[in-house]
Amino acid sequence: MEANDHGNQPLLRKRRIRYTGKNPRRFEEKYKELNPDQYKDDIVRIIGRGKTPAGMHRPICVEEILKILDPKPGQKVLDATLGYGGHACAILDRILPGGCLWGIDVDPIELRRTEERLRKLRFTNLEFKVKQLNFAGISKLLADADGGFDLIIADLGVSSMQLDDPARGFTFKKEGPLDLRLNPQRGEPCSVLLQSLTVDELAKILYINADLPNTSRIAAVICKDRHKILTTTALAEAVRRAIPAASTDKQREEQTRTIRRVFQALRITVNNEFFVLEQFLQNLPSCLNPGGKAAILTFHSGEDSRVVQSFNEGLVQGIYTDMGRDPIRATPQERYDNPRSKSAILRWVQKRL
């Protein structure tokens, strides 16, 4: 204990969270990972083991994106899915002095944290502008950007910070509320959505959004027990009951893949992700300056097919003059270092002059 400013009442030092065992297991107990500025050496060791520290996100295909976009000093850039800010930091280093990056994100929780972190790196309001906004509405930024952006990047899907925190309700590995909302301040959580769906409606969602087989069986089990399915682990257990029991490593891996795809399908529905992506792609050309480039990272076929279709249509219509014909993937080394990069596909396009 130590005295306060008046020298009278002692101040109690706040103890760190205690946990059982040698290492912390619960998300909120991982005090070192959640404070990377204070424990930099520990963070380096965790990343070196091919893991993502709790509360962090490792940007994917950074070098590939920098090569494609080739950001230069003085340019105006939009990071339409700011997330942890990894891509934004790399680009900001290239467009200064004189450039400006707008960072938007639909998630108010992570957006605030990312802005605080990047402000500590001395990025001011003149060169780094932050706004909570769904990327479907990027046209709302045109007035502030003097009519358009030279470069636009979008990293689709869900971030590691959201996946790893059980309280956000995205992961089935730890118990948490069955939420799945990217913006927890809007809309209804997944647990509420399940109460209103018929078996056929749910089966259709699982098939269209995740291309799952045996969707009727899975949907029937979920709907039968939906009044009990209020947590992430409850949903995962319902899916396990709907599919064959796993006794081998291969079967267990397939079971986990099925559960992950069920969560993906429901998350897409909860956040209306395909509609939002289509709106973004529709607004993209009008938000790019002549000769401007856009790069988009997708993580499953539903996203990638929409991006490819939009880019091809723009090329045929003469809106775009060039695009990446082949998908760009993370290097073998990056996939080894960061397993979450394995499903990523990078696409790019350039607007006509």
Buried (B, 14 or more C-beta within 10 A) or exposed (E): EEEEEEEEEEEEEEEEEEBEEEEBEEBBBBBBBBBBEEBEEBBEEBBEEEBBBBBBBBBBBBEBBBEBBEBEEEBBBBBBBBBBBBBBBBBBEBBBEEBBBBBBBBBBBBBEBBBEBBEEEEBEEEBBBBBBBBBBBBBBBBEEBEEBBBBBBBBBBBBBBBBBBBEBBBBBBBBBBBBBBBBBEEBEBBBEBBEEBEBEEBBBBBBBBBEBEBBBBBBBBBBBBBEEBBBBBBBBBBBBEBBEEBEEEEEEEBBBEBBBBBBBBBBBBBBEBBEBBBBBBEBBBEBBBEEBBBBBBBBBEBBBEBBBEBBEEBBEEEBBBEBBEEEBBBEEEBBEBBEBBEBBBBBBBBBBE
